[in-house]
Amino acid sequence: MKSKILETFKNSDLFNRFFKVRLFAKQTTNVVQFHSGGDDYNPPANVEGLAGTIGNTANNGVAFAWRDCVERTAAPGEKRLYATDAAGQNVIATLHLKNDGTIILNGGTLQLEFENVVSSGAWQHTGTMSVTGDTDITGNLSASHIEAADGKDGVLDKPKFKKGIATGGT
């Protein structure tokens, strides 16, 4: 049955999310959210959903799918995850797995919280990059301008290195 979320209930066990919904038969009831493992989605109010009952028992109501007003942009074979603002009006972050192997992340801030980050391949960065802590680079660092910060003196333009030691530049 199609339904509309009217209210989300906070649940103390943190495992189930309950909603007050209006079934399109004009009946209001409470249902529990079912979702696949690893998903945590809290839809904004007034999005349409699919709800039903287990064993045709009204006390066993479930909700399991949502349709919001976000434009669908994934091409065949692609997966796109997105988050909206609390009102459900604007997409504010996306993870888009493209059908050519490209992965696109966008949003306000990318925050990585890992014990270690290991990568391979070429990194291309446009804009300002700030690194706190030690950075070990195996391979080439290409820069036309390196500026000392955090109380250190100097600017190194067009750096030249010999055996790991800066030997030239202006």
Secondary structure per residue as TSV (DSSP state, phi and psi in degrees):
chain	resnum	aa	ss	phi	psi
A	1	M	-	360.0	139.7
A	2	K	E	-73.3	145.3
A	3	S	E	-145.6	164.5
A	4	K	E	-125.5	130.1
A	5	I	E	-72.9	127.6
A	6	L	E	-102.9	-31.8
A	7	E	E	-160.6	145.8
A	8	T	E	-107.2	132.2
A	9	F	E	-97.8	136.0
A	10	K	-	-76.6	138.1
A	11	N	-	-121.0	133.4
A	12	S	T	-72.2	-21.3
A	13	D	T	-83.7	-9.1
A	14	L	S	62.8	6.9
A	15	F	S	-106.7	-27.3
A	16	N	-	-119.1	146.3
A	17	R	-	-119.5	128.9
A	18	F	E	-111.1	147.6
A	19	F	E	-131.4	146.9
A	20	K	E	-92.4	125.9
A	21	V	E	-127.2	155.5
A	22	R	E	-108.2	114.8
A	23	L	E	-71.6	149.1
A	24	F	T	-69.5	1.1
A	25	A	T	-89.4	12.9
A	26	K	S	70.0	19.3
A	27	Q	-	-100.6	134.9
A	28	T	E	-105.3	133.0
A	29	T	E	-150.8	170.0
A	30	N	E	-106.1	138.2
A	31	V	E	-133.5	158.5
A	32	V	E	-103.0	145.3
A	33	Q	E	-82.2	132.4
A	34	F	-	-115.2	140.6
A	35	H	-	-154.5	167.4
A	36	S	-	-75.6	154.3
A	37	G	T	-57.1	140.2
A	38	G	T	89.5	-10.1
A	39	D	-	-93.3	141.3
A	40	D	-	-140.5	99.0
A	41	Y	-	-126.2	125.4
A	42	N	-	-113.6	94.4
A	43	P	-	-68.0	147.1
A	44	P	-	-70.2	161.4
A	45	A	T	-61.4	152.6
A	46	N	T	72.3	15.7
A	47	V	-	-89.7	151.7
A	48	E	E	-77.5	149.9
A	49	G	E	-143.8	174.3
A	50	L	E	-109.6	130.8
A	51	A	E	-136.6	158.0
A	52	G	E	-162.9	-164.9
A	53	T	E	-128.1	155.9
A	54	I	E	-96.5	126.0
A	55	G	T	65.1	26.6
A	56	N	T	57.0	27.9
A	57	T	E	-106.8	118.6
A	58	A	E	-59.4	-28.1
A	59	N	E	-74.8	-9.6
A	60	N	E	-111.9	54.7
A	61	G	E	-78.9	142.0
A	62	V	E	-131.9	150.4
A	63	A	E	-126.4	138.4
A	64	F	E	-147.0	-1.2
A	65	A	E	-152.0	151.7
A	66	W	E	-135.1	148.9
A	67	R	E	-131.7	110.1
A	68	D	-	-100.7	-169.8
A	69	C	S	-101.4	29.0
A	70	V	-	-90.4	133.2
A	71	E	-	-61.6	135.1
A	72	R	-	-86.8	118.4
A	73	T	-	-119.4	-6.1
A	74	A	-	-67.8	132.6
A	75	A	-	-82.7	170.1
A	76	P	T	-53.0	132.1
A	77	G	T	85.4	-3.0
A	78	E	-	-96.7	158.8
A	79	K	E	-127.3	129.8
A	80	R	E	-131.2	122.6
A	81	L	E	-107.8	139.6
A	82	Y	E	-145.1	157.2
A	83	A	E	-121.4	144.3
A	84	T	E	-110.2	169.8
A	85	D	-	-66.5	171.0
A	86	A	T	-59.8	-26.7
A	87	A	T	-83.9	-9.1
A	88	G	S	76.0	16.6
A	89	Q	-	-93.1	-33.6
A	90	N	S	-128.7	134.4
A	91	V	E	-74.2	127.6
A	92	I	E	-114.4	-13.3
A	93	A	E	-156.8	143.2
A	94	T	E	-140.1	151.6
A	95	L	E	-124.4	114.4
A	96	H	E	-119.6	113.9
A	97	L	E	-93.2	105.9
A	98	K	-	-83.8	156.0
A	99	N	T	-75.9	0.4
A	100	D	T	-103.9	6.8
A	101	G	S	94.4	-6.5
A	102	T	-	-76.2	142.0
A	103	I	E	-118.6	125.1
A	104	I	E	-115.5	124.3
A	105	L	E	-113.0	132.4
A	106	N	E	-148.0	155.7
A	107	G	S	162.5	-159.6
A	108	G	S	-78.7	-55.7
A	109	T	-	-138.2	135.9
A	110	L	-	-100.5	117.2
A	111	Q	-	-117.1	117.8
A	112	L	-	-103.7	127.1
A	113	E	-	-127.5	86.0
A	114	F	-	-129.4	157.5
A	115	E	S	-66.8	-42.3
A	116	N	-	-141.6	146.8
A	117	V	-	-121.8	121.0
A	118	V	-	-120.3	132.4
A	119	S	-	-140.6	161.4
A	120	S	-	-140.4	163.3
A	121	G	S	99.9	-178.2
A	122	A	-	-86.9	135.9
A	123	W	-	-103.5	131.4
A	124	Q	-	-124.2	124.4
A	125	H	-	-128.2	134.2
A	126	T	-	-117.8	129.7
A	127	G	S	110.9	-165.7
A	128	T	-	-89.2	136.8
A	129	M	-	-123.2	130.7
A	130	S	-	-119.2	126.2
A	131	V	-	-120.0	127.3
A	132	T	-	-108.5	128.2
A	133	G	S	103.4	-177.2
A	134	D	-	-77.3	143.6
A	135	T	-	-128.7	119.8
A	136	D	-	-104.5	126.8
A	137	I	-	-117.5	120.3
A	138	T	-	-104.2	114.7
A	139	G	S	124.4	-152.6
A	140	N	-	-104.0	139.6
A	141	L	-	-110.8	118.4
A	142	S	-	-109.7	119.9
A	143	A	-	-151.6	141.2
A	144	S	S	-94.1	-11.4
A	145	H	E	-153.3	122.9
A	146	I	E	-123.5	127.8
A	147	E	E	-120.5	130.9
A	148	A	-	-73.0	147.0
A	149	A	-	-138.7	-176.0
A	150	D	T	53.2	50.3
A	151	G	T	83.4	0.5
A	152	K	-	-90.9	150.7
A	153	D	-	-95.7	150.2
A	154	G	-	111.7	156.2
A	155	V	E	-134.5	135.6
A	156	L	E	-120.1	107.4
A	157	D	E	-99.0	142.0
A	158	K	S	47.8	59.7
A	159	P	-	-65.4	148.1
A	160	K	E	-128.8	135.7
A	161	F	E	-125.9	145.7
A	162	K	E	-134.7	118.9
A	163	K	T	52.9	41.7
A	164	G	T	83.4	2.2
A	165	I	E	-114.4	133.7
A	166	A	E	-66.9	121.3
A	167	T	E	-117.2	-6.0
A	168	G	E	-161.3	174.1
A	169	G	-	129.4	177.7
A	170	T	-	-122.3	360.0
